[in-house]
Amino acid sequence: MAKIVSAREAASLISDGMTVMFGGFMGCGNAHKVIGALAKSGVKDITMICNDASMPDGPDGDEYYGVAKLIYGRQVKKLITSHVGLNPEVAVQMNEGFLDVQLVPQGSLIEMIRAGGMGLGAILTPTGLGTIIEENEYVHGRIEIDGKTFLIKKPLRADVSVIGGYLADKYGNIWYKGSSRNFNQVMALAADIVIAEADNLLQDGAIEPENVMTPGILVDYITEGVANG
């Protein structure tokens, strides 16, 4: 059974220099309370793996939305991501030489994470051939199979994954609402420690087995999210 902790206790599991995956897409599906606690913690030099860097303003009224808090707080030293255009601070820090940004096509990114979770050695994809993507440090090289050329891209794993679910029971089983599933589901596979923030924390067994999207065996810690105050 997953251990139930406060957002602050969850954030304390992340130390300077760790590699951390954050589920979410433009803040949708981010674990907002844990990220807020992490922003206040002073932890630094994080390698962040996330679909995007979120954006300055969001529907919650905060000045910075979701993982954007960590970017603006200069707590991230490396960002492995697919899209940064909505967060102008990323460009500022890149130009200063403060933030190392590794851009990975979105489909490749999620498959690299899946490969990390499944213990695979690499993925093969034609996406990025002949472009600057080939210069990415996570591209191992090229391979030709049946007359077609592919890039060999390394798998991605993290020390910690921080994911957000709409429903979770105390076993750690999770159900995601709508598009908030995004990267959360696959990131639960690819880290040594998985922290799940639940918008609604339910009693054991309250989620029907066929509706479980992330099984509790993958989740180490649960914290209550925004809907729980």
N, CA, C and O of each residue as an XYZ file, in Angstrom:
916
protein
N       0.839     -1.194      0.000
C       0.000      0.000      0.000
C       0.875      1.246      0.000
O       1.863      1.315      0.731
N       0.516      2.229     -0.817
C       1.277      3.468     -0.893
C       1.155      4.237      0.417
O       0.135      4.162      1.103
N       2.205      4.974      0.753
C       2.207      5.778      1.966
C       1.592      7.144      1.675
O       1.958      7.787      0.691
N       0.667      7.592      2.514
C       0.025      8.891      2.325
C       0.842      9.950      3.060
O       1.106      9.828      4.256
N       1.236     10.986      2.331
C       2.086     12.041      2.878
C       1.529     13.403      2.502
O       0.667     13.508      1.630
N       2.014     14.431      3.151
C       1.650     15.795      2.771
C       2.447     16.206      1.535
O       3.428     15.553      1.177
N       2.021     17.290      0.885
C       2.756     17.789     -0.279
C       4.183     18.160      0.109
O       5.125     17.930     -0.650
N       4.328     18.734      1.293
C       5.668     19.114      1.747
C       6.543     17.884      1.967
O       7.720     17.889      1.607
N       5.983     16.843      2.550
C       6.745     15.610      2.751
C       7.114     14.982      1.411
O       8.216     14.460      1.244
N       6.186     15.038      0.461
C       6.468     14.505     -0.873
C       7.617     15.266     -1.520
O       8.523     14.661     -2.093
N       7.580     16.598     -1.429
C       8.636     17.426     -2.019
C       9.989     17.143     -1.380
O      11.025     17.244     -2.038
N       9.979     16.788     -0.096
C      11.242     16.542      0.614
C      11.955     15.288      0.117
O      13.126     15.080      0.435
N      11.269     14.454     -0.654
C      11.886     13.266     -1.220
C      12.782     13.594     -2.408
O      13.530     12.739     -2.881
N      12.706     14.833     -2.889
C      13.480     15.273     -4.053
C      14.644     16.133     -3.573
O      14.450     17.133     -2.881
N      15.856     15.731     -3.949
C      17.074     16.402     -3.500
C      17.771     17.098     -4.659
O      17.465     16.846     -5.824
N      18.699     17.964     -4.331
C      19.497     18.670     -5.344
C      20.110     17.670     -6.319
O      20.639     16.630     -5.926
N      20.022     18.017     -7.606
C      20.687     17.224     -8.633
C      19.923     16.012     -9.120
O      20.404     15.306    -10.006
N      18.753     15.746     -8.575
C      17.981     14.581     -9.012
C      17.380     14.782    -10.411
O      17.175     15.908    -10.864
N      17.111     13.675    -11.066
C      16.339     13.678    -12.308
C      14.891     13.365    -11.956
O      14.598     12.346    -11.330
N      13.985     14.258    -12.369
C      12.584     14.147    -11.972
C      11.684     14.247    -13.194
O      11.809     15.178    -13.990
N      10.784     13.294    -13.339
C       9.746     13.362    -14.369
C       8.502     14.008    -13.788
O       8.103     13.703    -12.664
N       7.891     14.901    -14.554
C       6.644     15.538    -14.154
C       5.596     15.272    -15.227
O       5.755     15.700    -16.371
N       4.522     14.566    -14.863
C       3.421     14.402    -15.792
C       2.740     15.744    -16.022
O       2.843     16.657    -15.202
N       2.051     15.849    -17.140
C       1.331     17.086    -17.419
C       1.520     17.563    -18.845
O       2.480     17.194    -19.522
N       0.591     18.387    -19.286
C       0.604     18.960    -20.636
C       0.067     20.385    -20.501
O      -1.133     20.597    -20.326
N       0.997     21.373    -20.588
C       0.627     22.776    -20.362
C      -0.010     22.965    -18.982
O      -0.914     23.783    -18.809
N       0.469     22.210    -18.024
C      -0.044     22.290    -16.665
C      -1.190     21.348    -16.373
O      -1.445     21.035    -15.210
N      -1.894     20.883    -17.405
C      -2.987     19.933    -17.211
C      -2.403     18.580    -16.821
O      -1.640     17.978    -17.577
N      -2.772     18.113    -15.631
C      -2.219     16.856    -15.146
C      -0.977     17.022    -14.303
O      -0.445     16.030    -13.805
N      -0.484     18.262    -14.122
C       0.612     18.487    -13.179
C       0.141     18.200    -11.752
O      -1.043     18.330    -11.439
N       1.065     17.815    -10.913
C       0.785     17.655     -9.481
C       1.035     19.012     -8.819
O       2.130     19.270     -8.318
N       0.024     19.871     -8.818
C       0.227     21.282     -8.493
C       0.659     21.524     -7.053
O       1.493     22.395     -6.806
N       0.116     20.781     -6.100
C       0.505     21.005     -4.702
C       1.946     20.572     -4.443
O       2.692     21.266     -3.752
N       2.328     19.446     -4.990
C       3.702     18.982     -4.799
C       4.680     19.948     -5.466
O       5.723     20.273     -4.900
N       4.339     20.401     -6.666
C       5.211     21.350     -7.364
C       5.320     22.656     -6.581
O       6.398     23.241     -6.486
N       4.192     23.111     -6.020
C       4.227     24.323     -5.207
C       5.133     24.164     -3.998
O       5.901     25.067     -3.666
N       5.043     23.011     -3.339
C       5.909     22.740     -2.186
C       7.372     22.636     -2.600
O       8.267     23.080     -1.881
N       7.599     22.048     -3.757
C       8.960     21.921     -4.259
C       9.545     23.293     -4.596
O      10.731     23.535     -4.373
N       8.716     24.188     -5.131
C       9.170     25.540     -5.456
C       9.606     26.297     -4.203
O      10.500     27.142     -4.258
N       8.971     25.990     -3.081
C       9.315     26.661     -1.825
C      10.471     25.988     -1.085
O      11.008     26.541     -0.126
N      10.846     24.803     -1.533
C      11.813     23.997     -0.786
C      13.255     24.458     -0.967
O      14.111     24.192     -0.123
N      13.518     25.150     -2.072
C      14.885     25.575     -2.346
C      15.740     24.534     -3.044
O      16.915     24.785     -3.311
N      15.179     23.371     -3.344
C      15.943     22.349     -4.061
C      16.380     22.917     -5.417
O      15.666     23.714     -6.026
N      17.559     22.497     -5.878
C      18.105     23.091     -7.101
C      18.801     22.026     -7.953
O      18.966     20.873     -7.556
N      19.199     22.479     -9.151
C      19.953     21.639    -10.092
C      19.184     20.394    -10.519
O      19.779     19.339    -10.734
N      17.880     20.514    -10.640
C      17.048     19.398    -11.095
C      17.224     19.198    -12.594
O      17.325     20.163    -13.351
N      17.258     17.948    -13.012
C      17.027     17.610    -14.419
C      15.547     17.264    -14.539
O      15.086     16.267    -13.984
N      14.808     18.099    -15.272
C      13.366     17.925    -15.411
C      13.036     17.249    -16.739
O      13.492     17.683    -17.797
N      12.249     16.194    -16.675
C      11.711     15.553    -17.873
C      10.213     15.805    -17.864
O       9.500     15.327    -16.982
N       9.741     16.554    -18.846
C       8.333     16.946    -18.897
C       7.972     17.262    -20.336
O       8.834     17.682    -21.108
N       6.721     17.069    -20.710
C       6.320     17.372    -22.072
C       6.619     18.805    -22.464
O       7.018     19.059    -23.600
N       6.433     19.757    -21.540
C       6.630     21.174    -21.828
C       6.994     21.890    -20.539
O       7.038     21.284    -19.468
N       7.256     23.198    -20.655
C       7.647     23.999    -19.486
C       6.474     24.790    -18.937
O       6.671     25.752    -18.195
N       5.252     24.400    -19.291
C       4.021     25.068    -18.879
C       4.045     26.535    -19.314
O       4.604     26.847    -20.366
N       3.458     27.435    -18.538
C       3.299     28.822    -18.977
C       3.176     29.742    -17.769
O       2.884     29.287    -16.663
N       3.400     31.034    -17.981
C       3.380     31.958    -16.844
C       2.043     32.010    -16.119
O       2.014     32.027    -14.889
N       0.951     32.036    -16.844
C      -0.356     32.197    -16.217
C      -1.220     30.966    -16.460
O      -1.180     30.365    -17.534
N      -2.000     30.602    -15.450
C      -2.878     29.457    -15.602
C      -4.222     29.701    -14.955
O      -4.435     30.752    -14.350
N      -5.133     28.748    -15.072
C      -6.495     28.923    -14.552
C      -6.587     28.945    -13.032
O      -7.640     29.271    -12.485
N      -5.499     28.602    -12.339
C      -5.559     28.599    -10.877
C      -5.266     29.964    -10.269
O      -5.347     30.127     -9.051
N      -4.924     30.954    -11.107
C      -4.668     32.300    -10.616
C      -3.255     32.533    -10.134
O      -2.910     33.662     -9.786
N      -2.419     31.496    -10.101
C      -1.032     31.674     -9.694
C      -0.252     32.429    -10.760
O      -0.600     32.411    -11.941
N       0.806     33.090    -10.318
C       1.631     33.848    -11.261
C       2.315     32.923    -12.265
O       2.445     33.265    -13.440
N       2.748     31.761    -11.805
C       3.358     30.772    -12.683
C       2.615     29.456    -12.492
O       2.300     29.061    -11.370
N       2.340     28.784    -13.607
C       1.447     27.623    -13.574
C       2.244     26.334    -13.653
O       3.094     26.167    -14.528
N       1.962     25.425    -12.731
C       2.587     24.104    -12.772
C       4.101     24.174    -12.725
O       4.677     24.913    -11.926
N       4.744     23.391    -13.597
C       6.204     23.303    -13.568
C       6.883     24.616    -13.925
O       8.090     24.750    -13.724
N       6.143     25.590    -14.449
C       6.738     26.904    -14.725
C       7.309     27.529    -13.456
O       8.260     28.309    -13.521
N       6.735     27.190    -12.300
C       7.256     27.698    -11.020
C       8.720     27.318    -10.834
O       9.524     28.122    -10.362
N       9.059     26.094    -11.205
C      10.415     25.600    -11.002
C      11.382     26.217    -12.000
O      12.553     26.434    -11.687
N      10.886     26.499    -13.213
C      11.725     27.180    -14.200
C      12.018     28.602    -13.741
O      13.175     29.023    -13.724
N      10.981     29.339    -13.369
C      11.161     30.731    -12.953
C      11.961     30.832    -11.661
O      12.631     31.837    -11.423
N      11.898     29.819    -10.844
C      12.689     29.803     -9.621
C      14.131     29.381     -9.834
O      14.910     29.324     -8.883
N      14.490     29.085    -11.071
C      15.850     28.665    -11.447
C      16.292     27.441    -10.642
O      17.430     27.347    -10.182
N      15.367     26.530    -10.494
C      15.653     25.279     -9.788
C      15.997     24.144    -10.748
O      16.368     23.052    -10.317
N      15.872     24.402    -12.045
C      16.098     23.378    -13.070
C      17.372     23.708    -13.843
O      17.521     24.817    -14.356
N      18.284     22.750    -13.925
C      19.526     22.978    -14.679
C      19.457     22.377    -16.084
O      20.114     22.854    -17.009
N      18.640     21.306    -16.228
C      18.476     20.676    -17.541
C      17.006     20.352    -17.735
O      16.337     19.860    -16.827
N      16.514     20.635    -18.934
C      15.116     20.384    -19.274
C      15.063     19.493    -20.507
O      15.522     19.883    -21.581
N      14.505     18.299    -20.352
C      14.314     17.365    -21.459
C      12.837     17.415    -21.789
O      12.007     16.998    -20.982
N      12.496     17.921    -22.969
C      11.111     18.296    -23.230
C      10.824     18.335    -24.728
O      11.723     18.187    -25.555
N       9.554     18.539    -25.051
C       9.139     18.633    -26.453
C       8.794     20.050    -26.894
O       8.897     20.373    -28.077
N       8.383     20.902    -25.945
C       7.849     22.210    -26.338
C       8.100     23.219    -25.226
O       7.820     22.950    -24.058
N       8.630     24.384    -25.594
C       8.914     25.425    -24.591
C       8.353     26.787    -24.992
O       8.572     27.776    -24.292
N       7.641     26.849    -26.097
C       7.251     28.130    -26.662
C       6.309     28.960    -25.818
O       6.235     30.175    -26.005
N       5.579     28.341    -24.886
C       4.629     29.093    -24.067
C       5.266     29.691    -22.814
O       4.617     30.441    -22.085
N       6.521     29.364    -22.564
C       7.202     29.865    -21.375
C       8.443     30.649    -21.796
O       9.495     30.050    -22.017
N       8.347     31.975    -21.912
C       9.472     32.774    -22.404
C      10.702     32.722    -21.516
O      11.805     33.015    -21.976
N      10.535     32.356    -20.261
C      11.679     32.295    -19.353
C      12.672     31.218    -19.780
O      13.864     31.324    -19.492
N      12.192     30.192    -20.459
C      13.093     29.142    -20.940
C      14.121     29.730    -21.900
O      15.312     29.442    -21.786
N      13.669     30.553    -22.845
C      14.585     31.172    -23.810
C      15.575     32.092    -23.111
O      16.753     32.128    -23.466
N      15.098     32.836    -22.118
C      15.988     33.735    -21.361
C      17.127     32.937    -20.723
O      18.299     33.291    -20.853
N      16.765     31.862    -20.036
C      17.776     31.084    -19.325
C      18.675     30.301    -20.273
O      19.851     30.090    -19.975
N      18.136     29.866    -21.413
C      18.961     29.219    -22.437
C      20.017     30.179    -22.954
O      21.190     29.822    -23.059
N      19.601     31.403    -23.278
C      20.526     32.390    -23.835
C      21.593     32.810    -22.832
O      22.707     33.172    -23.213
N      21.251     32.760    -21.560
C      22.227     33.067    -20.512
C      23.219     31.918    -20.303
O      24.267     32.100    -19.683
N      22.884     30.746    -20.819
C      23.705     29.575    -20.566
C      23.412     28.909    -19.237
O      24.149     28.026    -18.800
N      22.324     29.337    -18.591
C      21.961     28.770    -17.289
C      21.238     27.438    -17.441
O      21.470     26.513    -16.664
N      20.360     27.336    -18.443
C      19.498     26.163    -18.598
C      19.870     25.396    -19.862
O      19.895     25.956    -20.958
N      20.155     24.121    -19.696
C      20.429     23.215    -20.809
C      19.104     22.593    -21.243
O      18.474     21.858    -20.482
N      18.688     22.896    -22.475
C      17.420     22.381    -22.987
C      17.692     21.342    -24.061
O      18.366     21.620    -25.053
N      17.164     20.147    -23.855
C      17.261     19.072    -24.832
C      15.871     18.840    -25.414
O      15.003     18.268    -24.756
N      15.665     19.285    -26.646
C      14.361     19.144    -27.290
C      14.254     17.773    -27.958
O      15.129     17.357    -28.717
N      13.155     17.088    -27.650
C      12.902     15.744    -28.175
C      11.490     15.738    -28.763
O      10.558     16.173    -28.086
N      11.296     15.264    -29.991
C       9.937     15.174    -30.527
C       9.008     14.433    -29.560
O       9.412     13.467    -28.913
N       7.766     14.896    -29.474
C       6.866     14.403    -28.435
C       6.666     12.891    -28.478
O       6.721     12.228    -27.443
N       6.436     12.350    -29.657
C       6.235     10.906    -29.764
C       7.466     10.128    -29.340
O       7.364      9.085    -28.695
N       8.646     10.651    -29.712
C       9.890     10.000    -29.300
C      10.058     10.074    -27.790
O      10.480      9.107    -27.155
N       9.721     11.241    -27.215
C       9.889     11.423    -25.779
C       9.087     10.397    -24.988
O       9.614      9.770    -24.069
N       7.825     10.225    -25.338
C       7.009      9.288    -24.561
C       7.464      7.846    -24.777
O       7.370      7.028    -23.862
N       7.950      7.526    -25.963
C       8.426      6.163    -26.199
C       9.768      5.924    -25.516
O      10.050      4.799    -25.101
N      10.607      6.959    -25.389
C      11.870      6.825    -24.656
C      11.598      6.576    -23.166
O      12.301      5.804    -22.514
N      10.567      7.244    -22.647
C      10.174      7.010    -21.256
C       9.609      5.599    -21.093
O       9.929      4.890    -20.139
N       8.762      5.209    -22.049
C       8.194      3.850    -21.990
C       9.311      2.802    -22.038
O       9.265      1.805    -21.317
N      10.305      3.033    -22.887
C      11.432      2.095    -22.985
C      12.180      2.032    -21.666
O      12.603      0.957    -21.239
N      12.348      3.187    -21.014
C      12.995      3.189    -19.711
C      12.217      2.396    -18.684
O      12.801      1.696    -17.858
N      10.900      2.505    -18.735
C      10.058      1.768    -17.809
C      10.015      0.283    -18.072
O       9.849     -0.510    -17.145
N      10.162     -0.105    -19.328
C      10.074     -1.514    -19.707
C      11.428     -2.219    -19.736
O      11.505     -3.420    -19.995
N      12.497     -1.461    -19.468
C      13.823     -2.067    -19.463
C      14.397     -2.304    -20.842
O      15.282     -3.144    -21.006
N      13.905     -1.573    -21.850
C      14.422     -1.723    -23.209
C      15.693     -0.891    -23.384
O      15.903      0.095    -22.678
N      16.535     -1.301    -24.332
C      17.811     -0.627    -24.530
C      17.742      0.635    -25.338
O      18.633      1.479    -25.243
N      16.684      0.791    -26.149
C      16.577      1.961    -27.029
C      15.244      1.894    -27.763
O      14.533      0.891    -27.706
N      14.921      2.990    -28.455
C      13.834      2.965    -29.432
C      14.413      3.335    -30.792
O      15.459      3.977    -30.879
N      13.726      2.926    -31.843
C      14.113      3.265    -33.203
C      13.019      4.113    -33.826
O      11.843      3.756    -33.758
N      13.392      5.225    -34.430
C      12.405      6.098    -35.061
C      13.047      6.885    -36.197
O      14.216      7.257    -36.097
N      12.307      7.148    -37.279
C      12.837      8.004    -38.342
C      12.673      9.493    -38.032
O      13.223     10.336    -38.741
N      11.922      9.822    -36.979
C      11.655     11.217    -36.662
C      12.938     11.936    -36.249
O      13.627     11.522    -35.317
N      13.240     13.002    -36.950
C      14.431     13.790    -36.640
C      15.613     13.526    -37.544
O      16.632     14.207    -37.437
N      15.502     12.553    -38.431
C      16.596     12.275    -39.361
C      16.933     13.528    -40.174
O      16.046     14.195    -40.707
N      18.211     13.829    -40.256
C      18.649     14.966    -41.064
C      18.367     16.318    -40.456
O      18.447     17.334    -41.147
N      18.033     16.354    -39.158
C      17.749     17.616    -38.476
C      18.675     17.761    -37.268
O      19.492     16.883    -36.988
N      18.537     18.876    -36.561
C      19.364     19.099    -35.375
C      19.060     18.096    -34.263
O      19.824     17.970    -33.306
N      17.940     17.386    -34.397
C      17.614     16.358    -33.404
C      18.741     15.324    -33.315
O      18.975     14.748    -32.252
N      19.433     15.093    -34.426
C      20.513     14.108    -34.424
C      21.667     14.518    -33.512
O      22.483     13.684    -33.120
N      21.730     15.805    -33.179
C      22.792     16.299    -32.284
C      22.429     16.113    -30.812
O      23.260     16.337    -29.932
N      21.200     15.710    -30.548
C      20.732     15.528    -29.176
C      21.565     14.460    -28.473
O      21.917     13.444    -29.072
N      21.876     14.694    -27.210
C      22.735     13.762    -26.478
C      22.076     12.407    -26.243
O      22.751     11.446    -25.873
N      20.781     12.323    -26.452
C      20.074     11.062    -26.245
C      19.923     10.252    -27.532
O      19.278      9.203    -27.542
N      20.519     10.743    -28.611
C      20.552      9.984    -29.864
C      21.875      9.227    -29.932
O      22.950      9.826    -29.912
N      21.780      7.916    -30.010
C      22.960      7.052    -29.984
C      23.597      6.906    -31.364
O      24.783      6.594    -31.472
N      22.819      7.129    -32.410
C      23.331      6.976    -33.760
C      22.222      6.566    -34.713
O      21.037      6.725    -34.419
N      22.629      6.033    -35.863
C      21.678      5.580    -36.886
C      21.790      4.072    -37.063
O      22.806      3.459    -36.734
N      20.718      3.494    -37.591
C      20.737      2.089    -37.964
C      19.837      1.907    -39.185
O      18.813      2.576    -39.320
N      20.230      1.003    -40.064
C      19.413      0.727    -41.249
C      18.816     -0.673    -41.117
O      19.529     -1.644    -40.864
N      17.505     -0.761    -41.292
C      16.794     -2.031    -41.226
C      15.885     -2.146    -42.440
O      15.038     -1.283    -42.671
N      16.057     -3.199    -43.205
C      15.238     -3.435    -44.402
C      15.201     -2.210    -45.308
O      14.155     -1.862    -45.855
N      16.340     -1.568    -45.459
C      16.452     -0.438    -46.370
C      15.954      0.890    -45.814
O      15.983      1.901    -46.517
N      15.499      0.903    -44.569
C      15.029      2.135    -43.953
C      15.983      2.559    -42.836
O      16.493      1.724    -42.089
N      16.213      3.866    -42.735
C      17.137      4.391    -41.730
C      16.367      4.924    -40.533
O      15.359      5.617    -40.676
N      16.864      4.587    -39.354
C      16.242      5.023    -38.101
C      17.291      5.653    -37.188
O      18.472      5.311    -37.255
N      16.848      6.574    -36.338
C      17.677      7.043    -35.240
C      17.516      6.095    -34.066
O      16.421      5.602    -33.794
N      18.614      5.846    -33.377
C      18.592      5.054    -32.150
C      18.548      6.036    -30.986
O      19.495      6.793    -30.771
N      17.458      6.022    -30.242
C      17.309      6.957    -29.130
C      17.301      6.205    -27.805
O      16.618      5.194    -27.644
N      18.069      6.724    -26.873
C      18.243      6.055    -25.587
C      16.977      6.139    -24.732
O      16.201      7.085    -24.866
N      16.769      5.166    -23.865
C      15.623      5.224    -22.944
C      15.844      6.288    -21.878
O      16.975      6.696    -21.618
N      14.754      6.730    -21.266
C      14.810      7.721    -20.195
C      14.226      7.138    -18.918
O      13.159      6.524    -18.923
N      14.953      7.346    -17.818
C      14.453      7.004    -16.491
C      14.729      8.186    -15.568
O      15.472      9.103    -15.919
N      14.123      8.151    -14.387
C      14.294      9.236    -13.430
C      14.451      8.685    -12.021
O      14.100      7.540    -11.737
N      14.984      9.523    -11.153
C      15.019      9.178     -9.734
C      13.600      9.184     -9.153
O      13.226      8.313     -8.368
N      12.824     10.195     -9.565
C      11.470     10.378     -9.040
C      10.536     10.765    -10.178
O      10.912     11.551    -11.048
N       9.333     10.224    -10.181
C       8.249     10.703    -11.042
C       7.189     11.345    -10.161
O       6.780     10.780     -9.147
N       6.750     12.532    -10.561
C       5.693     13.246     -9.850
C       4.497     13.331    -10.786
O       4.530     14.061    -11.777
N       3.438     12.583    -10.471
C       2.304     12.479    -11.379
C       1.032     12.965    -10.692
O       0.958     13.028     -9.465
N       0.039     13.306    -11.499
C      -1.232     13.779    -10.966
C      -2.388     12.951    -11.486
O      -2.512     12.739    -12.692
N      -3.239     12.480    -10.582
C      -4.410     11.698    -10.965
C      -5.682     12.312    -10.430
O      -5.656     12.998     -9.409
N      -6.797     12.077    -11.102
C      -8.084     12.627    -10.651
C      -8.642     11.825     -9.481
O      -9.107     12.396     -8.495
N      -8.596     10.510     -9.592
C      -9.033      9.625     -8.507
C      -7.882      8.707     -8.124
O      -7.178      8.191     -8.992
N      -7.691      8.504     -6.827
C      -6.743      7.498     -6.354
C      -7.301      6.886     -5.079
O      -7.884      7.580     -4.248
N      -7.116      5.582     -4.934
C      -7.482      4.979     -3.653
C      -6.225      4.814     -2.811
O      -5.119      5.107     -3.264
N      -6.404      4.346     -1.593
C      -5.282      4.311     -0.662
C      -4.286      3.194     -0.973
O      -3.219      3.124     -0.363
N      -4.632      2.327     -1.915
C      -3.666      1.366     -2.414
C      -2.716      2.008     -3.436
O      -1.664      1.453     -3.754
N      -3.103      3.183     -3.942
C      -2.303      3.843     -4.964
C      -2.820      3.644     -6.372
O      -2.211      4.138     -7.320
N      -3.925      2.935     -6.538
C      -4.527      2.792     -7.861
C      -5.056      4.147     -8.339
O      -5.644      4.901     -7.563
N      -4.844      4.446     -9.619
C      -5.164      5.783    -10.129
C      -6.045      5.700    -11.360
O      -5.892      4.822    -12.209
N      -6.981      6.653    -11.426
C      -7.788      6.897    -12.628
C      -7.596      8.349    -13.029
O      -7.699      9.253    -12.200
N      -7.315      8.566    -14.318
C      -7.086      9.914    -14.840
C      -8.317     10.400    -15.587
O      -8.987      9.619    -16.263
N      -8.614     11.676    -15.469
C      -9.774     12.255    -16.123
C      -9.369     12.909    -17.441
O      -8.499     13.780    -17.477
N     -10.012     12.476    -18.517
C      -9.805     13.110    -19.816
C      -8.349     13.159    -20.232
O      -7.604     12.193    -20.066
N      -7.955     14.307    -20.777
C      -6.608     14.455    -21.322
C      -5.544     14.602    -20.247
O      -4.357     14.677    -20.567
N      -5.945     14.647    -18.963
C      -4.941     14.762    -17.902
C      -4.112     13.483    -17.766
O      -3.109     13.465    -17.052
N      -4.529     12.420    -18.446
C      -3.723     11.199    -18.417
C      -2.353     11.476    -19.031
O      -1.334     11.081    -18.465
N      -2.316     12.140    -20.168
C      -1.125     12.494    -20.955
C       0.117     11.670    -20.588
O       0.129     10.461    -20.819
N       1.148     12.283    -20.030
C       2.394     11.578    -19.736
C       2.374     10.876    -18.380
O       3.276     10.095    -18.078
N       1.371     11.139    -17.571
C       1.362     10.607    -16.210
C       1.451      9.087    -16.170
O       2.205      8.518    -15.382
N       0.683      8.451    -17.016
C       0.585      6.993    -16.973
C       1.927      6.331    -17.266
O       2.331      5.407    -16.560
N       2.614      6.796    -18.298
C       3.877      6.152    -18.671
C       4.992      6.533    -17.704
O       5.902      5.738    -17.469
N       4.934      7.738    -17.140
C       5.984      8.149    -16.199
C       5.950      7.356    -14.905
O       6.961      7.257    -14.210
N       4.799      6.792    -14.576
C       4.708      5.948    -13.376
C       5.537      4.667    -13.514
O       5.808      3.990    -12.523
N       5.934      4.341    -14.737
C       6.706      3.130    -14.984
C       8.206      3.343    -14.873
O       8.958      2.382    -14.712
N       8.654      4.603    -14.956
C      10.051      4.855    -15.311
C      10.845      5.610    -14.259
O      11.747      6.373    -14.606
N      10.530      5.417    -12.978
C      11.280      6.090    -11.921
C      11.465      5.161    -10.732
O      10.709      4.210    -10.533
N      12.488      5.463     -9.953
C      12.743      4.665     -8.754
C      11.694      4.937     -7.676
O      11.321      4.034     -6.928
N      11.218      6.183     -7.599
C      10.185      6.568     -6.641
C       9.066      7.260     -7.402
O       9.333      8.142     -8.219
N       7.824      6.880     -7.152
C       6.671      7.497     -7.805
C       5.794      8.168     -6.748
O       5.319      7.532     -5.807
N       5.596      9.479     -6.934
C       4.726     10.270     -6.063
C       3.479     10.623     -6.859
O       3.577     11.216     -7.934
N       2.317     10.267     -6.347
C       1.052     10.566     -7.033
C       0.250     11.569     -6.211
O      -0.022     11.351     -5.031
N      -0.120     12.663     -6.854
C      -1.015     13.628     -6.218
C      -2.434     13.342     -6.702
O      -2.700     13.320     -7.903
N      -3.342     13.125     -5.750
C      -4.711     12.746     -6.087
C      -5.662     13.907     -5.866
O      -5.754     14.434     -4.757
N      -6.370     14.311     -6.914
C      -7.398     15.331     -6.742
C      -8.485     14.847     -5.791
O      -9.057     15.631     -5.034
N      -8.762     13.557     -5.839
C      -9.776     12.962     -4.957
C      -9.225     11.652     -4.416
O      -9.002     10.707     -5.172
N      -9.009     11.598     -3.118
C      -8.473     10.395     -2.486
C      -9.624      9.571     -1.924
O     -10.396     10.047     -1.092
N      -9.728      8.321     -2.392
C     -10.851      7.456     -2.066
C     -10.419      6.325     -1.135
O      -9.228      6.101     -0.916
N     -11.387      5.633     -0.605
C     -11.112      4.467      0.231
C     -10.600      3.313     -0.629
O     -10.757      3.308     -1.850
N      -9.993      2.347      0.030
C      -9.443      1.185     -0.667
C     -10.511      0.507     -1.523
O     -11.631      0.273     -1.068
N     -10.150      0.195     -2.764
C     -11.046     -0.552     -3.625
C     -12.184      0.236     -4.224
O     -13.077     -0.353     -4.833
N     -12.187      1.577     -4.072
C     -13.295      2.386     -4.583
C     -13.267      2.529     -6.104
O     -14.282      2.864     -6.716
N     -12.122      2.278     -6.707
C     -12.015      2.330     -8.171
C     -12.192      0.911     -8.711
O     -11.488     -0.009     -8.295
N     -13.124      0.742     -9.629
C     -13.336     -0.576    -10.221
C     -12.048     -1.061    -10.890
O     -11.367     -0.271    -11.544
N     -11.704     -2.330    -10.740
C     -10.444     -2.828    -11.291
C     -10.255     -2.510    -12.775
O      -9.152     -2.185    -13.215
N     -11.354     -2.609    -13.546
C     -11.218     -2.351    -14.986
C     -11.001     -0.875    -15.304
O     -10.680     -0.534    -16.442
N     -11.172      0.008    -14.314
C     -10.964      1.438    -14.526
C      -9.612      1.924    -14.020
O      -9.276      3.098    -14.175
N      -8.846      1.039    -13.423
C      -7.517      1.428    -12.937
C      -6.587      1.650    -14.132
O      -6.402      0.761    -14.963
N      -6.012      2.839    -14.202
C      -5.102      3.172    -15.303
C      -3.635      3.058    -14.892
O      -2.785      2.710    -15.712
N      -3.340      3.346    -13.639
C      -2.010      3.095    -13.074
C      -2.206      2.236    -11.829
O      -2.834      2.693    -10.874
N      -1.691      1.008    -11.807
C      -1.886      0.140    -10.640
C      -1.054      0.601     -9.450
O       0.051      1.121     -9.605
N      -1.604      0.400     -8.272
C      -0.965      0.871     -7.060
C       0.407      0.298     -6.792
O       1.185      0.891     -6.044
N       0.724     -0.840     -7.384
C       2.039     -1.428     -7.168
C       3.155     -0.518     -7.667
O       4.304     -0.648     -7.242
N       2.818      0.405     -8.569
C       3.812      1.326     -9.117
C       3.987      2.583     -8.271
O       4.961      3.314     -8.451
N       3.068      2.842     -7.358
C       3.022      4.115     -6.639
C       3.560      3.948     -5.228
O       3.112      3.078     -4.480
N       4.519      4.781     -4.873
C       5.139      4.698     -3.550
C       4.500      5.639     -2.537
O       4.352      5.289     -1.366
N       4.120      6.842     -2.991
C       3.570      7.856     -2.086
C       2.371      8.532     -2.744
O       2.344      8.746     -3.956
N       1.381      8.864     -1.915
C       0.210      9.596     -2.382
C       0.057     10.854     -1.522
O       0.237     10.817     -0.305
N      -0.274     11.955     -2.174
C      -0.622     13.170     -1.451
C      -1.923     13.719     -2.010
O      -2.222     13.552     -3.193
N      -2.685     14.368     -1.164
C      -3.970     14.900     -1.608
C      -3.783     16.191     -2.382
O      -2.983     17.048     -2.006
N      -4.536     16.318     -3.477
C      -4.355     17.432     -4.388
C      -5.287     18.594     -4.147
O      -5.859     18.741     -3.067
N      -5.434     19.424     -5.176
C      -6.144     20.692     -5.086
C      -7.592     20.511     -4.666
O      -8.105     21.305     -3.878
N      -8.257     19.494     -5.169
C      -9.684     19.311     -4.871
C      -9.941     19.011     -3.400
O     -11.063     19.149     -2.913
N      -8.883     18.597     -2.694
C      -9.026     18.289     -1.273
C      -8.625     19.458     -0.381
O      -8.520     19.318      0.837
N      -8.400     20.628     -1.014
C      -8.024     21.787     -0.240
C      -6.585     21.769      0.186
O      -6.127     22.696      0.853
